[in-house]
Amino acid sequence: MWTIVIPVKHTDHGKSRLAVPGLRRTELARAIALDTIAAAVDAARVVVVTSDHTVAREAQVLGATIAADAGGGIDAAIAAVMPATGFRAALLGDLPALRSEDLTDALRDAASRPRAVVPDAEGTGSTLVTATPGQPWASAFGHDSFARHVALGCVPLAVASTSSLRRDVDTLAQLEAAASLGLGPRTAAVFATRMLTASA
């Protein structure tokens, strides 16, 4: 059984590059996080670490365990709640098209590798980092994180470039790419308001 830690930045501050006309950024950031969490809880035990009380409350309803974000950045937040052993992973909370079967397939592959990483669709960032029992935990999310995770000893998993697990979202173009894969219901509802605004 895998434990996945999902860090979620407070939605008042997250996804600043999605502050575009016709999109309610805070609502969109919350929807993206919750759609990611909803897909993940179908694949593993999920711990959401966040300072956003609304996300925490709704994630708990979805079946996630909640931990407070004490600050210090994304890697510190993950490390603070990551179990000491077992099959462990950190998943970014900005995968609104995530399908649980894509995540399950990646975890199945990762189970035979001491430490592994899944790159984002651009190939420079990381969406999932894993460690098996007996392996120390380490992560290095942020700009060009894929190369840093490989340097830490993570083996890249063979996940198709079109997989929903690789389509993280920080920009409108990336959101539109995620929409082509099929957005989760919360993100789709918010995104639809932009389409209605654009057609008005």
Secondary structure as GFF3:
##gff-version 3
##sequence-region A 1 200
A	DSSP	beta_strand	2	8	.	.	.	ID=ss1
A	DSSP	three_ten_helix	16	18	.	.	.	ID=ss2
A	DSSP	alpha_helix	25	40	.	.	.	ID=ss3
A	DSSP	beta_strand	45	50	.	.	.	ID=ss4
A	DSSP	alpha_helix	53	62	.	.	.	ID=ss5
A	DSSP	beta_strand	65	68	.	.	.	ID=ss6
A	DSSP	alpha_helix	74	81	.	.	.	ID=ss7
A	DSSP	beta_strand	87	91	.	.	.	ID=ss8
A	DSSP	alpha_helix	100	110	.	.	.	ID=ss9
A	DSSP	beta_strand	115	119	.	.	.	ID=ss10
A	DSSP	beta_strand	126	131	.	.	.	ID=ss11
A	DSSP	alpha_helix	145	151	.	.	.	ID=ss12
A	DSSP	beta_strand	155	156	.	.	.	ID=ss13
A	DSSP	three_ten_helix	164	166	.	.	.	ID=ss14
A	DSSP	alpha_helix	172	181	.	.	.	ID=ss15
A	DSSP	alpha_helix	185	199	.	.	.	ID=ss16
###
